[in-house]
Every structure is written in structure tokens, then in C-alpha cells.
Amino acid sequence: MKRTPINTPVNQAQAAASVPLQVLLSQSEDGFYGSLQRIWNNVVKLEDMGIIQQENDKFMYAYRFAEAELKRAYVEQFTQISPNTL
């Protein structure tokens, strides 16, 4: 037996909500995943340089780099200051 979808207000609201969400996700992917990649690349660089020697240090440095990324994103989003001046 095959089900046929019925267009109810709930189904229509879900369909309408999913389109803007997809647009939002695709717009934020580069920024969000780019930030994660920058954080991880910085941690790997420190590990390669011998600065990070314990597993716990990775998390500490990743947290600090994440704070810097959040600050950079905030400055770009909510102020007119260039992130290069920080």
C-alpha cells in the first residue's frame, strides 16, 4: 500500500521552513566549516612544531583558537572594524 502525502498546513509549514534553512546552511557552511578548518590547522601546526605534546593540550589550544574565531566573526558581523585591526 502506498501513502500519498496530503497538503495540510503543518506539511506546508515544514516545507516552507526547510527551504530557508537549506539556504541558511549553505550560506554558513563556508564560514563555519572554514573556521573549524582554521582552528584544526592551527592546532596541527602547533603539534608539528612540538608545542603540543599532550592530548589535553590540543583541546586547550583548540578552545583558545575557537575564542579567537568567535571574536573575529563577531567583529565582522556586528561592527564596522576590520578584523585585521585586532
N, C-alpha and C positions, 0 to 999 in steps of 0.2 A: 504494500500500500504506500502510495506516495503522498507526502504532505504538500499542500500548496500554501504559500505564505499569504496571510491576509494583512492588508494595509490598515493597521489600526493606528491611532495617534501615538501609541507607545513605539511601535515599529518605525513610524515616520520620524519620531524624535530621535531614536537611536541612529537611524541612517543619516539624519542631518547633523548629529553630533559627531559622527565618525569622520565625516569629510573634513571639517575644520581641524580635528585632532590630527589626522594624517598630514595635513598641510603644516600644522604647527610642529609636528615631529620632524618632518623633512627639513623645515627651516632651521630647527635647533640641532639637528644631527651634526652638522659640520662644527658648530661651535662647541657643543657638549662633548662629542667624541674627540674633537680636536684638543680640547682642554685635557681630557683624560689621557690622550696620547702624549701631550707635552709633559704632564705630571710623570707618567711612567718613563718617558725618555730621560727626564732629569734624574729620576731615581736610578735608572740603569747606568747613566753616566757616572754618578757618584759611586756606584758599586764597582764599575770598571776602574775608577781612579783609586779604589781601595779605601775610600772614606767610610763606606758602609761595609761593616764586617759581620754584623749580626742581623738575623731576620727581623728582630724588633726595630732595628734602626730604619729598615725600609719603610715601615708604617709611620714612624715619626717624621721622616723626611717627606713621604708622600702627603701626610697631613699638612705639613708646612707649605708644600708646593700647591696643595689644593686651596689653602687660605689665600695664597698669592693670586691664584687663578680667579677665585671669587672676588677678590678686591679689583682685579683687572676688569672682570665682567661688569661689576657694579659701576666702575668709573665709566666704562664705555656706554652702559645703558642709561645711567641716571645723571650724569654730569657732562659738562662740555669740555672737561680737561682731557687732554690727550693722554693715553696710557703710558706714553714714552716719558712723560714728565715725572712719573712716580719714582 
